[in-house]
């Protein structure tokens, strides 16, 4: 369940303890007032771990070789790398963050998800 929706639903509650919160969450599930969250794939999690290890470890050349091989094996990442100004690291970061582009009905939804824009 998305935390913002649960918070909005619980804003009217007067008592804030674990027992009423559990009852409130059960009520939200019963009524169907929740969105299903996207769980990232194992490939996206592994890519994100390699990108994080590249920053932390002192062996970036070995990890860079693995990342380059990973980028060349995926068609969407290869297509992103052909964009001017986008390298292997940027393409893999974007690809692992978005994971499944089919979950966004419109491309503007991806832009809003990556960098939340203020509402008018």
Steps between C-alpha positions, in 0.01 A plus 500: 500500500623848426596692813354832382157347450503334841614824664220694334244242609628504858513880526147507639578250776523650847698230679837408351604162639591168342168329569279761325755525217481123441122517500509793258732318260273194512203723422684657202576154362139388547369807317758474222635855555859423416732484204720202435868589516755394243768261624820538300632200313810313613692631198421861595606433860826339386575792267434748779734302730778511238453875452519553877806275528671706231479805725607322820774263384850588385481276190289704256667359188392143574147609583494729195573200278207312654273803459603544136429133431165536673415808294585332170288196580178704544340657192327783688825602670687488168235730355537742794879512457459623141338819635750789507629564850382167643767252597494145626464603865212741431317253278533217751392728785189607312422146384533354850294781653210473255530119467166440324393792279167330431375596846487866393200575277658817355860612455432816699424275798861376492626858508277582797607181678872569454481863613174594670366826366290742706127506437324815389 
